[in-house]
Amino acid sequence: MPTVTFYQSGKSVELNQNSELLDLENTDQCELDFGCRAAGCGTCAIEVVAGLHNLNPKNEDEEDMLDRLDINGPNCRLACQCRLNGDITIRSLG
Ligand code: FES
């Protein structure tokens, strides 16, 4: 199962293949905050420190919100829009 590692704490959580990162909320080790869950608030902004290729590509709504937040670097994502296909390490920007 793919592993999500939180860069700040070094803790890891396993999720099923093709899980949404939103599923982190169903674990007792979620270190991200979520708001709208629909690319509309930016609360869940993250930097993907490792494993960017293990996430789905950005969609248009996500690109628009990251532009508005002025954090649309290649490693910046909205966790609520991400699906997991392998191990990643993330750092919360929210
Ligand atoms: S929770 Fe609002 S943008 Fe992700």
Boltz pocket constraint, residues with backbone or C-beta under 6 A from the ligand:
constraints:
  - pocket:
      binder: B
      contacts: [[A, 33], [A, 34], [A, 35], [A, 36], [A, 37], [A, 38], [A, 39], [A, 40], [A, 41], [A, 42], [A, 43], [A, 44], [A, 45], [A, 65], [A, 78], [A, 79], [A, 80], [A, 81]]
      max_distance: 6.0
